[in-house]
Amino acid sequence: MARFEMTGHDRYRVEKAREELARAGDLDLADDRAMARTIGRLEVALQLLLDMLDEDGTS
C-alpha cells in the first residue's frame, strides 16, 4: 500500500466519514427511511475515501 501526504481536503473527508459512522451507531433500526438515508450517506463517504486512496483516480 502506497503512503501519501493527506491534504486538508482529505482530512476533512475522513472527519466527515467518521461523523457519518458515529451517526449510524445511533440509528433507530425500526425506521426504514432513516436506515436508507444512512446507508446512502455511508456509501458516499466510503466511495470518497476509496477515491482518495485510488492511485490512478479511477473508480
C-alpha positions, 0 to 999 in steps of 0.5 A: 500500500502506497503512503501519501501526504493527506491534504486538508481536503482529505482530512476533512473527508475522513472527519466527515466519514467518521461523523457519518459512522458515529451517526449510524451507531445511533440509528433507530433500526425500526425506521426504514427511511432513516436506515436508507438515508444512512446507508446512502450517506455511508456509501458516499463517504466510503466511495470518497475515501476509496477515491482518495486512496485510488492511485490512478483516480479511477473508480 
